[in-house]
Amino acid sequence: MNSTARHRFDGYILGVGTPCGRRFVVGCWQRSPFGAFADIMVAHPDGARELIAPNEEVGAYVCETY
């Protein structure tokens, strides 16, 4: 799926950070081009990021977008 095109996602995003510098962002999408899904991004204090997504297609799209 081409991330430069406009796609509609209906859902929620929640972000929280810790005093040590770790951040968590959870996306919960009821409707999207991929169907319903949730994803989690963890940003570590050293700048490294991890994405937990339901499959490779969703993970690639989210990584391209952000």
C-alpha positions as CSV (number, residue, x, y, z in Angstrom):
1,M,0.0,0.0,0.0
2,N,1.3,3.4,-1.0
3,S,1.7,5.6,2.1
4,T,1.8,8.8,0.0
5,A,-1.9,8.4,-0.8
6,R,-4.5,9.5,1.6
7,H,-6.0,6.7,3.7
8,R,-8.6,6.9,6.4
9,F,-8.1,5.5,9.9
10,D,-10.8,5.7,12.5
11,G,-9.7,5.0,16.1
12,Y,-7.7,6.3,19.0
13,I,-4.1,7.0,19.9
14,L,-2.7,7.1,23.5
15,G,0.8,8.2,24.3
16,V,2.6,8.2,27.7
17,G,6.2,8.9,28.8
18,T,8.2,7.9,31.8
19,P,10.6,10.0,33.9
20,C,13.5,7.9,32.6
21,G,12.7,9.0,29.0
22,R,10.9,5.9,27.6
23,R,7.7,6.7,25.6
24,F,4.8,4.4,24.6
25,V,2.3,5.1,21.9
26,V,-0.7,2.8,21.3
27,G,-2.9,3.0,18.3
28,C,-6.3,1.2,18.3
29,W,-8.0,1.4,14.9
30,Q,-11.5,0.2,14.5
31,R,-11.5,1.0,10.7
32,S,-8.5,1.2,8.4
33,P,-7.4,0.0,4.9
34,F,-6.0,-3.0,6.9
35,G,-9.2,-3.7,8.9
36,A,-9.3,-3.3,12.7
37,F,-5.9,-3.6,14.5
38,A,-3.8,-2.2,17.3
39,D,-0.1,-1.2,17.2
40,I,2.4,-0.2,19.9
41,M,5.5,2.0,19.5
42,V,8.1,2.1,22.2
43,A,10.8,4.8,22.1
44,H,13.8,4.2,24.3
45,P,15.8,6.9,26.1
46,D,18.7,6.3,23.6
47,G,16.5,7.1,20.7
48,A,15.9,3.5,19.5
49,R,12.3,2.7,18.6
50,E,10.4,-0.6,18.4
51,L,7.2,-1.1,16.7
52,I,4.8,-4.0,17.6
53,A,2.3,-4.5,14.8
54,P,-0.1,-7.3,13.9
55,N,1.7,-8.2,10.7
56,E,4.5,-7.1,8.4
57,E,2.2,-5.2,6.0
58,V,0.8,-3.0,8.8
59,G,4.3,-2.6,10.3
60,A,5.8,-1.4,7.0
61,Y,3.0,1.1,6.5
62,V,3.3,2.5,10.0
63,C,7.1,2.8,9.7
64,E,6.8,4.5,6.3
65,T,4.2,6.9,7.7
66,Y,6.2,8.0,10.8
